[in-house]
């Protein structure tokens, strides 16, 4: 082993030995084992899930022995258990009747297991180093598209057919027995997760100091310290004291207990069969867990986000700020500076990468343009700037800060579509009639000059007829801008209606928006939905992305960078159906279009109960899997797996945000190669090939000369070949998922800060799940879900009526008679409920003091519109209850949001 794990008294083996990689490869070829990404249930770490391509449900890996030392994000080899060993499928409604409801996935995120990689050769994420090496090889031509290999290949090996056959058999079993969940076990780790190198947690110093004083110096029990990760998906770890950094060792020598309040960074070194915990090394100390900066640094580290300055080599690739468009570009591009063009973005945005224009033609047809910053002009392939952008892959937006994919000189200046400044652009222009039918289109490189930067609020004011607009559009009047915005909105409405008629799905729900004071501290939050101006922009961006996907797949069918959205997770879709059926709600989930239509009907039916509809939408998002990038030549099933479920389109990509997404730059380069190929073909072979790939109507061209021209253009613009593009797509997927985790973590951090700065935070909540031990609730004000455990609470009785799924809570202070046979360790009532006496202004402070609630809580309670509930409390699914929210952790553990019942009782 690379590192010897610390000595341990016990020599027993906790886990089975891993199979050799030779044995794994043979088993993979035969279909005896499957390769998958290991995903852990955040609410119950002994449950993990693996998604096998072609199966409608994930395979459950239950228990530490079956998980066999795999951790979140590992690529593992799993052996599926015999059918007789499969467990019962647990749905959210069934689980609510189950005494062990904590073992289900009621509150898991959007997807149990999202295996972002469907590659023939590897499901793992390539390292930045591998990407760098591949890029260097590729741009010398070794990995680029070859004229003889433009069409998609098909796997014909008998071993692959055997695997497909076994998957089909498993699929048939699952379909035939929908109540059964396939189970399995990990037999090997094929590729370790990058998350192993970015563990964040707290050291348990007090336990170590106690052992040090009580045990002999030769005892191995004080030679390591326990590490508790902040991410519940990871197990507790042991850290060898001898390998701690000197700064920590010195604090240990001084018995500095404040070390226990510090967030630390660590990496897993090994996890052998003889130990029940992995061994980790501490590599950094962030600072106190209760400090915002420490938490932000830990979040970025945990997700491997590069927050450092750009390297001088990357900066040197960018022209200085005085750069102007060269004369040659005016000859090569279409000049659109005289077109009324404007951006619509958040008011604080500085990286403006998309602009819109519209002209009404004499025949009543509208000519709509989407103009995207031509970032690929400034980011040549195989340069230091390109490599750094590829590794970063995406901009990361924190609540009060942006970590750009590209240097600000480029993203906020030279490429940004700043009003009144000539800018290079990639434009797609459509002729669209009043029925939303696209009659013609043009794609090309252009020069534009935005006349104004509209905020979403200003655009909405225009749509609402508000006239108090500030500022002056460059070279155009407000009347022209207003007319353009209104025309764009009318067209977008038609396009949107047509899109949903064709089967698209929207799961739109309000988002929490934080309100900050002048010091950047959140003092309140509101739920905010998107406005008509948001949807206006979205509609044309979707159209542009769909158009770009169509064009690049026509020209390069084996190396187009596309984006797919798989079908929903079947088991969670069943949960959604069961939830609706139980509450008399009719929901059709047979297709994305039918799901959307039935949700719209329910939106109308529940217009008097918006909270219930938000709960329903929360349930509806759970079956949805993540959309991912992929290379068109990398999927065995061809176009069958290319579609986007929610958008209901066969082809989709990202083209409209090259300042903040690396895949868009790849798509721009691919389009640039296609445009050059079209120009050469038109010059050499005549009008027959004019706009042969970018025009609306398309006839497949298989002429060898055409293929050769496309190949040469691909080499010139460094369009990646299939193998490299698949690696780039996998890396971009991993980075995009990391930014999603960053957003979720920072949202939770600012919610925590908001609650920490509040005396008390009250809200109504809806009951989503009930059982004899705990309930799950949807907190209306924060649009989050939480659990309240009420078992083993001193003085609290929980009567569970299984037949009617009814819970009755009652409070008898100091009464433990109902706990016969239970342990002696009881929670206090304050951990579960904030209990007050019926409000009496004269006795308010005394009442709160008697039960240990702080005075600050008691002062705030009577001022709220939220009124406490009374004991006995009778609850059913979807009951509305008042709750008090509070911050958890900080200096003494992971930060989280806790919820308690807000109750009143005469017994106080």
ChimeraX attribute file (.defattr): number of C-alpha atoms within 10 A of each C-alpha:
attribute: neighborCount
match mode: 1-to-1
recipient: residues
	/A:1	7
	/A:2	6
	/A:3	8
	/A:4	11
	/A:5	19
	/A:6	16
	/A:7	14
	/A:8	13
	/A:9	8
	/A:10	8
	/A:11	10
	/A:12	10
	/A:13	12
	/A:14	16
	/A:15	17
	/A:16	16
	/A:17	13
	/A:18	16
	/A:19	14
	/A:20	12
	/A:21	13
	/A:22	9
	/A:23	11
	/A:24	23
	/A:25	18
	/A:26	13
	/A:27	16
	/A:28	19
	/A:29	17
	/A:30	17
	/A:31	20
	/A:32	17
	/A:33	23
	/A:34	24
	/A:35	25
	/A:36	30
	/A:37	30
	/A:38	27
	/A:39	27
	/A:40	27
	/A:41	21
	/A:42	19
	/A:43	16
	/A:44	16
	/A:45	19
	/A:46	18
	/A:47	21
	/A:48	26
	/A:49	24
	/A:50	29
	/A:51	23
	/A:52	19
	/A:53	16
	/A:54	11
	/A:55	18
	/A:56	17
	/A:57	25
	/A:58	22
	/A:59	25
	/A:60	25
	/A:61	27
	/A:62	19
	/A:63	13
	/A:64	18
	/A:65	15
	/A:66	22
	/A:67	25
	/A:68	23
	/A:69	25
	/A:70	24
	/A:71	24
	/A:72	22
	/A:73	21
	/A:74	23
	/A:75	25
	/A:76	28
	/A:77	28
	/A:78	28
	/A:79	22
	/A:80	20
	/A:81	15
	/A:82	10
	/A:83	14
	/A:84	8
	/A:85	13
	/A:86	17
	/A:87	14
	/A:88	13
	/A:89	18
	/A:90	21
	/A:91	20
	/A:92	24
	/A:93	19
	/A:94	15
	/A:95	20
	/A:96	25
	/A:97	20
	/A:98	18
	/A:99	15
	/A:100	13
	/A:101	22
	/A:102	20
	/A:103	16
	/A:104	20
	/A:105	20
	/A:106	23
	/A:107	21
	/A:108	15
	/A:109	16
	/A:110	19
	/A:111	18
	/A:112	25
	/A:113	25
	/A:114	23
	/A:115	22
	/A:116	24
	/A:117	23
	/A:118	20
	/A:119	18
	/A:120	13
	/A:121	9
	/A:122	17
	/A:123	21
	/A:124	27
	/A:125	25
	/A:126	18
	/A:127	13
	/A:128	16
	/A:129	10
	/A:130	12
	/A:131	18
	/A:132	17
	/A:133	11
	/A:134	19
	/A:135	24
	/A:136	17
	/A:137	15
	/A:138	21
	/A:139	18
	/A:140	12
	/A:141	18
	/A:142	13
	/A:143	21
	/A:144	23
	/A:145	25
	/A:146	17
	/A:147	16
	/A:148	10
	/A:149	14
	/A:150	20
	/A:151	14
	/A:152	19
	/A:153	14
	/A:154	12
	/A:155	13
	/A:156	8
	/A:157	9
	/A:158	11
	/A:159	15
	/A:160	16
	/A:161	15
	/A:162	15
	/A:163	19
	/A:164	15
	/A:165	13
	/A:166	15
	/A:167	18
	/A:168	14
	/A:169	13
	/A:170	18
	/A:171	16
	/A:172	13
	/A:173	14
	/A:174	18
	/A:175	15
	/A:176	10
	/A:177	12
	/A:178	15
	/A:179	15
	/A:180	18
	/A:181	19
	/A:182	23
	/A:183	23
	/A:184	21
	/A:185	23
	/A:186	26
	/A:187	23
	/A:188	25
	/A:189	25
	/A:190	20
	/A:191	16
	/A:192	18
	/A:193	20
	/A:194	20
	/A:195	19
	/A:196	19
	/A:197	20
	/A:198	20
	/A:199	26
	/A:200	27
	/A:201	26
	/A:202	24
	/A:203	23
	/A:204	17
	/A:205	20
	/A:206	15
	/A:207	12
	/A:208	19
	/A:209	16
	/A:210	11
	/A:211	17
	/A:212	15
	/A:213	10
	/A:214	10
	/A:215	12
	/A:216	11
	/A:217	12
	/A:218	8
	/A:219	13
	/A:220	14
	/A:221	17
	/A:222	20
	/A:223	19
	/A:224	19
	/A:225	21
	/A:226	20
	/A:227	25
	/A:228	20
	/A:229	22
	/A:230	21
	/A:231	13
	/A:232	15
	/A:233	19
	/A:234	20
	/A:235	20
	/A:236	17
	/A:237	22
	/A:238	23
	/A:239	24
	/A:240	18
	/A:241	19
	/A:242	12
	/A:243	13
	/A:244	18
	/A:245	14
	/A:246	10
	/A:247	10
	/A:248	16
	/A:249	15
	/A:250	12
	/A:251	13
	/A:252	17
	/A:253	9
	/A:254	9
	/A:255	13
	/A:256	14
	/A:257	14
	/A:258	11
	/A:259	21
	/A:260	19
	/A:261	21
	/A:262	23
	/A:263	29
	/A:264	25
	/A:265	22
	/A:266	24
	/A:267	19
	/A:268	18
	/A:269	17
	/A:270	17
	/A:271	18
	/A:272	19
	/A:273	17
	/A:274	16
	/A:275	20
	/A:276	19
	/A:277	17
	/A:278	22
	/A:279	25
	/A:280	26
	/A:281	23
	/A:282	22
	/A:283	15
	/A:284	16
	/A:285	20
	/A:286	18
	/A:287	19
	/A:288	20
	/A:289	24
	/A:290	19
	/A:291	15
	/A:292	16
	/A:293	13
	/A:294	17
	/A:295	23
	/A:296	17
	/A:297	15
	/A:298	25
	/A:299	22
	/A:300	20
	/A:301	20
	/A:302	23
	/A:303	21
	/A:304	18
	/A:305	19
	/A:306	16
	/A:307	15
	/A:308	7
	/A:309	10
	/A:310	17
	/A:311	12
	/A:312	10
	/A:313	12
	/A:314	18
	/A:315	18
	/A:316	11
	/A:317	15
	/A:318	16
	/A:319	13
	/A:320	12
	/A:321	10
	/A:322	6
	/A:323	9
	/A:324	12
	/A:325	11
	/A:326	8
	/A:327	8
	/A:328	8
	/A:329	14
	/A:330	13
	/A:331	9
	/A:332	12
	/A:333	15
	/A:334	16
	/A:335	16
	/A:336	18
	/A:337	18
	/A:338	13
	/A:339	18
	/A:340	23
	/A:341	26
	/A:342	27
	/A:343	25
	/A:344	23
	/A:345	23
	/A:346	15
	/A:347	12
	/A:348	7
	/A:349	11
	/A:350	15
	/A:351	22
	/A:352	24
	/A:353	24
	/A:354	25
	/A:355	28
	/A:356	24
	/A:357	22
	/A:358	24
	/A:359	18
	/A:360	15
	/A:361	10
	/A:362	7
	/A:363	7
	/A:364	11
	/A:365	19
	/A:366	22
	/A:367	20
	/A:368	22
	/A:369	24
	/A:370	24
	/A:371	32
	/A:372	31
	/A:373	30
	/A:374	27
	/A:375	26
	/A:376	23
	/A:377	15
	/A:378	16
	/A:379	20
	/A:380	17
	/A:381	22
	/A:382	17
	/A:383	15
	/A:384	18
	/A:385	24
	/A:386	22
	/A:387	20
	/A:388	20
	/A:389	24
	/A:390	25
	/A:391	20
	/A:392	26
	/A:393	25
	/A:394	25
	/A:395	21
	/A:396	25
	/A:397	15
	/A:398	15
	/A:399	15
	/A:400	8
	/A:401	8
	/A:402	11
	/A:403	19
	/A:404	24
	/A:405	25
	/A:406	28
	/A:407	20
	/A:408	18
	/A:409	15
	/A:410	20
	/A:411	22
	/A:412	19
	/A:413	15
	/A:414	25
	/A:415	26
	/A:416	25
	/A:417	32
	/A:418	23
	/A:419	20
	/A:420	17
	/A:421	16
	/A:422	18
	/A:423	22
	/A:424	27
	/A:425	29
	/A:426	25
	/A:427	26
	/A:428	22
	/A:429	19
	/A:430	24
	/A:431	20
	/A:432	20
	/A:433	17
	/A:434	13
	/A:435	12
	/A:436	20
	/A:437	14
	/A:438	16
	/A:439	14
	/A:440	13
	/A:441	18
	/A:442	14
	/A:443	23
	/A:444	18
	/A:445	23
	/A:446	23
	/A:447	23
	/A:448	29
	/A:449	25
	/A:450	27
	/A:451	26
	/A:452	24
	/A:453	24
	/A:454	20
	/A:455	18
	/A:456	21
	/A:457	17
	/A:458	21
	/A:459	27
	/A:460	19
	/A:461	16
	/A:462	19
	/A:463	17
	/A:464	11
	/A:465	11
	/A:466	11
	/A:467	11
	/A:468	9
	/A:469	12
	/A:470	8
	/A:471	10
	/A:472	11
	/A:473	21
	/A:474	17
	/A:475	14
	/A:476	15
	/A:477	12
	/A:478	16
	/A:479	10
	/A:480	11
	/A:481	22
	/A:482	17
	/A:483	15
	/A:484	21
	/A:485	22
	/A:486	20
	/A:487	18
	/A:488	24
	/A:489	21
	/A:490	14
	/A:491	22
	/A:492	21
	/A:493	16
	/A:494	16
	/A:495	22
	/A:496	19
	/A:497	14
	/A:498	15
	/A:499	19
	/A:500	19
	/A:501	14
	/A:502	14
	/A:503	19
	/A:504	23
	/A:505	21
	/A:506	17
	/A:507	16
	/A:508	12
	/A:509	15
	/A:510	12
	/A:511	14
	/A:512	16
	/A:513	16
	/A:514	19
	/A:515	13
	/A:516	16
	/A:517	10
	/A:518	6
	/A:519	6
	/A:520	10
	/A:521	15
	/A:522	19
	/A:523	16
	/A:524	15
	/A:525	17
	/A:526	14
	/A:527	14
	/A:528	12
	/A:529	13
	/A:530	12
	/A:531	12
	/A:532	18
	/A:533	23
	/A:534	18
	/A:535	15
	/A:536	24
	/A:537	21
	/A:538	14
	/A:539	19
	/A:540	22
	/A:541	22
	/A:542	18
	/A:543	18
	/A:544	25
	/A:545	22
	/A:546	20
	/A:547	21
	/A:548	26
	/A:549	23
	/A:550	21
	/A:551	23
	/A:552	25
	/A:553	19
	/A:554	19
	/A:555	25
	/A:556	25
	/A:557	21
	/A:558	24
	/A:559	28
	/A:560	29
	/A:561	30
	/A:562	27
	/A:563	24
	/A:564	22
	/A:565	21
	/A:566	18
	/A:567	19
	/A:568	24
	/A:569	22
	/A:570	17
	/A:571	20
	/A:572	25
	/A:573	19
	/A:574	16
	/A:575	21
	/A:576	25
	/A:577	18
	/A:578	18
	/A:579	21
	/A:580	15
	/A:581	12
	/A:582	12
	/A:583	10
	/A:584	9
	/A:585	18
	/A:586	14
	/A:587	20
	/A:588	15
	/A:589	19
	/A:590	8
	/A:591	17
	/A:592	22
	/A:593	23
	/A:594	18
	/A:595	20
	/A:596	22
	/A:597	21
	/A:598	16
	/A:599	24
	/A:600	14
	/A:601	14
	/A:602	16
	/A:603	18
	/A:604	13
	/A:605	13
	/A:606	15
	/A:607	12
	/A:608	10
	/A:609	11
	/A:610	13
	/A:611	20
	/A:612	18
	/A:613	19
	/A:614	20
	/A:615	22
	/A:616	20
	/A:617	18
	/A:618	20
	/A:619	24
	/A:620	21
	/A:621	19
	/A:622	21
	/A:623	21
	/A:624	24
	/A:625	20
	/A:626	18
	/A:627	17
	/A:628	24
	/A:629	27
	/A:630	29
	/A:631	27
	/A:632	26
	/A:633	27
	/A:634	22
	/A:635	21
	/A:636	16
	/A:637	13
	/A:638	15
	/A:639	14
	/A:640	9
	/A:641	16
	/A:642	22
	/A:643	19
	/A:644	22
	/A:645	22
	/A:646	24
	/A:647	22
	/A:648	19
	/A:649	17
	/A:650	16
	/A:651	23
	/A:652	27
	/A:653	26
	/A:654	25
	/A:655	25
	/A:656	27
	/A:657	22
	/A:658	26
	/A:659	30
	/A:660	24
	/A:661	24
	/A:662	27
	/A:663	26
	/A:664	21
	/A:665	27
	/A:666	25
	/A:667	25
	/A:668	28
	/A:669	25
	/A:670	26
	/A:671	27
	/A:672	24
	/A:673	25
	/A:674	28
	/A:675	21
	/A:676	18
	/A:677	26
	/A:678	22
	/A:679	17
	/A:680	18
	/A:681	21
	/A:682	16
	/A:683	12
	/A:684	10
	/A:685	13
	/A:686	11
	/A:687	11
	/A:688	9
	/A:689	18
	/A:690	16
	/A:691	20
	/A:692	24
	/A:693	24
	/A:694	24
	/A:695	13
	/A:696	16
	/A:697	11
	/A:698	12
	/A:699	8
	/A:700	9
	/A:701	14
	/A:702	10
	/A:703	8
	/A:704	11
	/A:705	13
	/A:706	18
	/A:707	21
	/A:708	15
	/A:709	19
	/A:710	26
	/A:711	23
	/A:712	18
	/A:713	22
	/A:714	26
	/A:715	22
	/A:716	16
	/A:717	21
	/A:718	24
	/A:719	31
	/A:720	28
	/A:721	24
	/A:722	25
	/A:723	20
	/A:724	20
	/A:725	28
	/A:726	29
	/A:727	25
	/A:728	29
	/A:729	25
	/A:730	25
	/A:731	25
	/A:732	24
	/A:733	23
	/A:734	22
	/A:735	22
	/A:736	20
	/A:737	17
	/A:738	20
	/A:739	21
	/A:740	15
	/A:741	16
	/A:742	23
	/A:743	17
	/A:744	12
	/A:745	19
	/A:746	20
	/A:747	17
	/A:748	16
	/A:749	22
	/A:750	19
	/A:751	23
	/A:752	23
	/A:753	21
	/A:754	21
	/A:755	21
	/A:756	16
	/A:757	15
	/A:758	17
	/A:759	15
	/A:760	18
	/A:761	21
	/A:762	23
	/A:763	19
	/A:764	21
	/A:765	27
	/A:766	22
	/A:767	21
	/A:768	26
	/A:769	25
	/A:770	29
	/A:771	25
	/A:772	23
	/A:773	19
	/A:774	20
	/A:775	21
	/A:776	23
	/A:777	27
	/A:778	25
	/A:779	25
	/A:780	19
	/A:781	16
	/A:782	17
	/A:783	18
	/A:784	16
	/A:785	21
	/A:786	18
	/A:787	19
	/A:788	19
	/A:789	18
	/A:790	23
	/A:791	16
	/A:792	21
	/A:793	22
	/A:794	23
	/A:795	19
	/A:796	24
	/A:797	21
	/A:798	21
	/A:799	16
	/A:800	19
	/A:801	13
	/A:802	15
	/A:803	7
	/A:804	9
	/A:805	17
	/A:806	17
	/A:807	22
	/A:808	16
	/A:809	16
	/A:810	17
	/A:811	22
	/A:812	14
	/A:813	13
	/A:814	11
	/A:815	13
	/A:816	17
	/A:817	10
	/A:818	14
	/A:819	17
	/A:820	8
	/A:821	7
	/A:822	10
	/A:823	8
	/A:824	11
	/A:825	9
	/A:826	14
	/A:827	16
	/A:828	16
	/A:829	21
	/A:830	15
	/A:831	15
	/A:832	21
	/A:833	19
	/A:834	23
	/A:835	27
	/A:836	25
	/A:837	19
	/A:838	17
	/A:839	13
	/A:840	10
	/A:841	9
	/A:842	8
	/A:843	11
	/A:844	18
	/A:845	17
	/A:846	12
	/A:847	20
	/A:848	21
	/A:849	14
	/A:850	11
	/A:851	16
	/A:852	12
	/A:853	16
	/A:854	14
	/A:855	15
	/A:856	13
	/A:857	17
	/A:858	20
	/A:859	15
	/A:860	14
	/A:861	21
	/A:862	15
	/A:863	9
	/A:864	12
	/A:865	10
	/A:866	17
	/A:867	18
	/A:868	26
	/A:869	18
	/A:870	19
	/A:871	17
	/A:872	15
	/A:873	14
	/A:874	13
	/A:875	18
	/A:876	16
	/A:877	21
	/A:878	17
	/A:879	13
	/A:880	20
	/A:881	22
	/A:882	19
	/A:883	29
	/A:884	24
	/A:885	24
	/A:886	21
	/A:887	20
	/A:888	17
	/A:889	16
	/A:890	21
	/A:891	19
	/A:892	16
	/A:893	20
	/A:894	20
	/A:895	21
	/A:896	16
	/A:897	19
	/A:898	19
	/A:899	27
	/A:900	23
	/A:901	24
	/A:902	24
	/A:903	22
	/A:904	20
	/A:905	17
	/A:906	11
	/A:907	12
	/A:908	16
